[in-house]
Every structure is written in C-alpha cells, then in structure tokens.
Amino acid sequence: MRQIIIAVTVAALAGCGVETASTAATAAAVKKQEIEQGKKTMEQMQQDIGKAMEQTQRSAERADAAAK
C-alpha cells in the first residue's frame, strides 16, 4: 500500500513538471515570435528611412539645380 501511495505521489509530481516545461516552451516560442516580428519591423523601418533619405537628397539636388 505504501508503495502505491509513493508511486501515485511521484506520478503527480512528474505531471506538474511536464506542465511547467510545456508552459516554459510555449512562453519561449511566443518570445521568439515577438523577436522575429521586431526584426521585421526594424528592417521595414530602415528601408522606409532609406527611401525618405533618397527622396530628400533628390529634392535637394533639384532645388540646387533650379537655383543655378
């Protein structure tokens, strides 16, 4: 009888460990997805800034050419 109680206790504790590991894995996956989305956003912003700088440069060149 004592062995059965010990076995049930061990099984219950092992189940808690599995749930904790599963929760940690899910949290890690969500965090990874957030990081990837952040990288995509940063790349898009860098492209947008590059385009804006090019447009500004072209406008400055046109203004300079018109002034001459």
QUIKAUR-V362457 format. One record per pair of residues at least 12 apart in sequence whose C-alpha atoms are under 8 Angstrom apart, sorted by sequence separation. I is the first residue (numbers start at 0). GAP is how many residues later the second one is. D is the distance in Angstrom with one decimal. If there is no record, write none. Layout:
# QUIKAUR-V362457
i=I gap=GAP d=D
i=I gap=GAP d=D
This chain:
# QUIKAUR-V362457
none
